[in-house]
């Protein structure tokens, strides 16, 4: 029987909720399990509601799921928020007695009290040990290997010395001993036993982006830190130095994109990562990169907007600005990653596309995906295709070299500073093939068409879009970004119920893959596009570029969809179709 166990730890920000989830995640990966995490916390350093969720299985996990099997509640707020999910068959581990709440008895729910606060304050004389007491109790109740938890603790606190490590060991043991001495286990849940380790690596979304950038050949990362993209630079600062690259923290987002363009101009692969407010500031220089035809990669780790919005929360609301941002007609490409593995591979693809087409390329992620942890198959770096730009690598005849030659593909050879004969003026002014400023109607028309002609080839030259499900489905779902993971699980459930459902999972969102979307829509009765923004932005792009009129399912609460929400919407559409006379 397949293992499918979800543990949610919830409490106040600053109580160690997130680190507790990390310790359990590490224990699960050491046991050779598939793992997917979800984290949610406020913008404040301390205070507010925080949650860390861990889903563990011995089979491939499609999404974070709908709820939990086990809730570890650090306080009354955590209990109150999650009480509706405490259904028959679930387990509650709570801070009591001596905590700030007393849960009511719920039929079918197993409850274990652990005086986390009391033990940490009275026995250990340090309230910050509360989360370690909680983890020790989880180990005692559900069979999490203590040696694995201790290994994680030792790794985390290595720099703080053995005294700190030993104190945390004592806190783990105190929680473990309490449940062994005071509770008889009455629930069915047990941490999965270890199995042979797979050849995998465990990464966060932002960590995968950093690794992908280095593999793609990035050697310069100018950045202005912004939540939730900051950790891309944290990870990259360690990786890029090993390949003789460097990170440059600029004074603002405008300087960051300008530095990335400058480095790319001289032949160094570079990129920057930001979030919605940063993209807003960068839009003017997007036009420069497009006009000067300089490869540029921007990672947008989306967050709840507009304005400052909710910096640590999930949203998919930057599609319009990345597709249409910038004054004038700015050609660009927009990709979107759905999971940690795609964060790695699509970062490489973003560089490949930028280098090939000499164009700005956005990669969309989001706050939830940035923190999501998955164990992915170890990449075979040597087999990954890396594209380098068409550039003059040796001396050329300056009389024949035309940087902006109007070719059938729209792509023309770049010059490289220092290569004799290939010097050129990379200008934001409209220009002729030989870089000279021009304002004639003929030049404007020809050069605009040259720049945009590159986009004509994108759908044909990128990988076909993945489709799954029935060939003649009642409902076809088109999904992008993290929402794809929830759609995948919903499709499995719906088909098990006997419903005819299909799904299309585009990675290139702009330019809209018209041909494949039209073909998909023709094979289903109704098209549904679920996305985490109020306008239904991808649905609107589809409507603007195709004959398809999708049904929108929008969500904008700062948290991702649950698979059951998409499942319910599809069943609603199937029932509505059935009620219409043939």
SULKA-V534622 format. One record per backbone hydrogen bond with DSSP energy under -0.5 kcal/mol. CO is the residue of the C=O (numbers start at 0). NH is the residue of the N-H. If there is no record, write none. Layout:
BEGIN
co->[CO,CO]
nh->[NH,NH]
END
This chain:
BEGIN
co->[2,4,5,5,6,7,8,9,10,11,12,15,16,17,18,19,20,21,22,23,24,25,26,27,28,30,33,34,35,37,39,47,49,50,51,52,53,53,54,55,56,68,69,70,70,71,71,72,74,75,76,77,78,81,82,84,86,89,90,91,91,92,93,93,105,107,107,109,111,113,113,114,115,116,117,117,118,118,119,125,126,128,129,130,131,132,133,134,135,136,137,138,141,144,145,146,147,148,149,150,151,152,154,156,156,157,160,161,162,163,164,165,166,167,168,169,170,171,172,173,174,175,176,177,178,182,197,198,200,200,202,203,204,205,206,207,208,209,210,211,212,212,213,218,219,220,222,225,225,228,228,229,229,230,231,232,233,234,234,235,238,239,239,240,245,247,247,251,252,253,254,255,256,257,258,259,260,261,262,263,266,268,268,269,270,271,273,274,274,275,276,277,278,279,281,281,282,283,283,284,285,286,287,288,288,295,296,297,297,298,298,299,299,301,303,305,309,309,312,317,318,319,320,327,328,330,332,333,333,334,338,339,340,341,342,343,344,345,346,347,348,349,350,351,352,353,353,358,359,360,361,362,363,364,365,366,367,367,368,369,371,372,373,373,375,378,379,379,380,388,389,390,395,396,396,401,404,406,413,415,417,418,419,423,424,429,431,432,435,439,440,441,442,443,444,445,446,447,448,449,450,451,451,452,453,454,456,457,465,467,469,472,473,474,475,476,476,479,480,481,481,482,483,484,485,486,487,488,489,490,491,492,493,494,498,499,499,500,501,502,503,503,504,506,506,509,511,512,513,514,515,516,517,518,519,520,525,526,527,528,530,530,531,535,536,537,538,539,540,541,547,550,552,557,561,561,562,563,564,565,566,567,568,569,570,571,572,573,574,575,576]
nh->[57,55,68,69,53,71,51,73,49,14,46,19,20,21,22,23,24,25,26,27,28,29,30,32,31,194,56,374,54,52,50,12,10,39,8,37,6,55,35,4,33,90,7,72,92,9,73,94,78,79,80,81,82,84,85,86,89,109,70,93,111,72,95,113,108,88,109,91,93,95,115,118,119,120,121,122,122,123,125,128,129,132,133,134,135,136,137,138,139,140,141,142,190,148,149,150,151,152,153,154,155,156,157,159,160,160,164,165,166,167,168,169,170,171,172,173,174,175,176,177,178,179,180,181,182,184,199,377,202,375,373,207,208,209,210,211,212,213,214,215,216,217,216,245,270,247,249,228,229,231,232,232,233,234,235,236,237,237,238,239,241,242,244,243,220,222,249,255,256,257,258,259,260,261,262,263,264,265,267,266,268,218,219,296,221,298,300,277,278,279,280,281,282,282,284,285,286,286,287,288,289,290,291,292,293,360,271,299,362,273,300,301,364,366,309,308,303,312,303,321,322,323,324,329,330,359,361,508,509,363,342,343,344,345,346,347,348,349,350,351,352,353,354,355,356,357,358,295,332,297,334,299,336,301,369,370,370,371,204,205,204,36,202,375,200,380,382,383,383,390,413,392,397,399,400,404,406,409,391,418,419,421,395,425,426,437,434,403,431,443,444,445,446,447,448,449,450,451,452,453,453,454,455,455,456,457,460,461,504,502,472,524,525,501,527,478,503,482,483,484,485,486,487,488,489,490,491,492,493,494,495,496,498,497,500,473,474,469,476,467,478,505,465,335,508,333,513,516,517,518,519,520,521,522,522,523,475,550,477,552,532,554,315,539,540,541,542,543,544,545,549,528,530,313,564,565,566,567,568,569,570,571,572,573,574,575,576,577,578,579,579]
END
